[in-house]
Amino acid sequence: MSLLDVLNEIHRTLGQIRHELGKIQGELVEIRGLSHRVSMLEQCQSWLKGGWAMLAAACGYLFHGIYAIDVRSEERFERNQACHLAVGWPHGT
């Protein structure tokens, strides 16, 4: 192998190393941007958690309202029945 062949081989190897270093540098840039993307996902997740909490609270409020109205109407019906019995009126249905 001549000196020229050795120098060409070294030059080719250096070119490959430079190419691989460029790829590694590009991946490092992507890794730096990864923290920003993770931060954005965490923000979206917190918004979703808050949204689900608000939805659950609204459903609880509505069901509480429905239940409270139902209980009040039953209490009112029982009071009316007691009044009708006390006065001697016929039972209402």
C-alpha positions, 0 to 999 in steps of 0.5 A, a space after each residue: 500500500 502506497 503513502 497516497 493510498 494511506 492518505 486517501 484512506 485517512 481522508 475518507 475515514 475523516 470524512 465519515 467521522 465528520 458525517 457521523 459527528 454532524 448526525 450526532 450534532 443534529 440529534 443533540 439539537 432534537 434532544 434540546 427541543 425535547 424538554 420544550 415538547 415535554 413541557 407543552 404536553 404537561 401543560 395540555 395534560 394539566 388543562 385536561 385534568 382541570 377540564 375533567 374536574 370541572 365536568 365532574 363538579 358540574 355533573 355532581 352539582 346537577 345530580 345534587 340538584 335533581 336529588 334535592 328537588 326529588 327529596 323536597 317533593 317527597 317531603 312536601 307530599 308527605 306533609 300534604 298527606 299528614 295535613 289531609 289526614 289531620 283535617 279529614 280530607 280524602 287522600 290525594 293521589 
